[in-house]
Amino acid sequence: MEDQILSFQVLFSFLLFLLVLFKISKKLYKHGSNPPPGPRKLPFLGNILQLAGDVPHRRLTALAKTYGPIMGIKLGQIPFLVVSSPETAKEVMKIQDPVFAERALLLAGEIVLYNRNDIIFGLYGDQWRQMRKICTLELLSAKRVQSFRSVREEEVADLVKFLGSKEGSPVNLTHTLFALTNSITARNTVGHKSKNQEALLRLIDDIIESTGGVSISDIFPSLKWLPSVQRERSRIRKLHYETDEILEDILQEHRANRQAAASRNGDQRGADNLLDVLLDLQESGNLDVPLTDVAIKAAIIVSVY
């Protein structure tokens, strides 16, 4: 008799738990009055089970054939809009860009990128528009990319020498080419090779490994209290603190070098790398929104990430 009562209590508690989760999910993440078509969504889980597997893009393609080029799905508690035709993609990414400019708050953007103080996860507004303009006109222009040609040539020459020294021995080309790309990006971003640059690349690799997957809290925000999520946050926060210390050292070293160069050559310092460009803009005082050190650090992480 006691076993039956205990079983009933467990079953009742489980059903009550599911009901509470369903109410929370429905209240916090309800759709508008005219949601886009999409597959039926399970309470709390959404469409996760329908996309489970190694090829979720193929499952999305199959669903789009049924529900059309604009489809609404939910992964856990988070709604997503899936567009699967050139016309709808242009509408979303160009014509209606301001409407869709903001990104969901992910664990990586919250901790690693200084609470979304960057161009990827940043909130749409004056600062975000200014950073996009800086990236377009100052950082990614054809003239700026061409100015880094010598760095690319030097790094590729070093790679050729390295491969020549390994004649007759196996070489992991995947690892070697990734290292080449990282080295070029880092030098274009913060300048000459240094211990700080090498430490920064190692930390960025650790951050990518820790945040490369989907965090439980990214799709189930109501489960942030879980011990596993708290441990994950602590691990990423520790990496962020270490990265911030390296970036602060790089900034201070860069400023000292710029001041020394200005003393020798007057104001003819030039912009040797992306960090120089950002510091020039910061010191000019001509921006609508002041460019803070935090925003510069976030831009460096995004460039190297």
Stockholm file with secondary structure:
# STOCKHOLM 1.0

chainA/1-305         MEDQILSFQVLFSFLLFLLVLFKISKKLYKHGSNPPPGPRKLPFLGNILQLAGDVPHRRLTALAKTYGPIMGIKLGQIPFLVVSSPETAKEVMKIQDPVFAERALLLAGEIVLYNRNDIIFGLYGDQWRQMRKICTLELLSAKRVQSFRSVREEEVADLVKFLGSKEGSPVNLTHTLFALTNSITARNTVGHKSKNQEALLRLIDDIIESTGGVSISDIFPSLKWLPSVQRERSRIRKLHYETDEILEDILQEHRANRQAAASRNGDQRGADNLLDVLLDLQESGNLDVPLTDVAIKAAIIVSVY
#=GR chainA/1-305 SS CHHHHHHHHHHHHHHHHHHHHHHHHHHHSCCCSSCCCCCCCBTTTBTHHHHCSSCHHHHHHHHHHHHCSEEEEEETTEEEEEECSHHHHHIIIIITTTTTCCCCCCHHHHHTTTTTCSSSSCCSSHHHHHHHHHIIIIISSHHHHHHTHHHHHHHHHHHHHHHHHTTTSCCCHHHHHHHHHHHHHHHHHHCSCCHHHHHHHHHHHHHHHHHSSCCHHHHCGGGTTSHHHHHHHHHHHHHHHHHHHHHHHHHHHHHHHHHHHHHHHTTCCCCCSHHHHHHHHHHHCCCSSCCCHHHHHHHHHHHHC
#=GC SS_cons         CHHHHHHHHHHHHHHHHHHHHHHHHHHHSCCCSSCCCCCCCBTTTBTHHHHCSSCHHHHHHHHHHHHCSEEEEEETTEEEEEECSHHHHHIIIIITTTTTCCCCCCHHHHHTTTTTCSSSSCCSSHHHHHHHHHIIIIISSHHHHHHTHHHHHHHHHHHHHHHHHTTTSCCCHHHHHHHHHHHHHHHHHHCSCCHHHHHHHHHHHHHHHHHSSCCHHHHCGGGTTSHHHHHHHHHHHHHHHHHHHHHHHHHHHHHHHHHHHHHHHTTCCCCCSHHHHHHHHHHHCCCSSCCCHHHHHHHHHHHHC
//
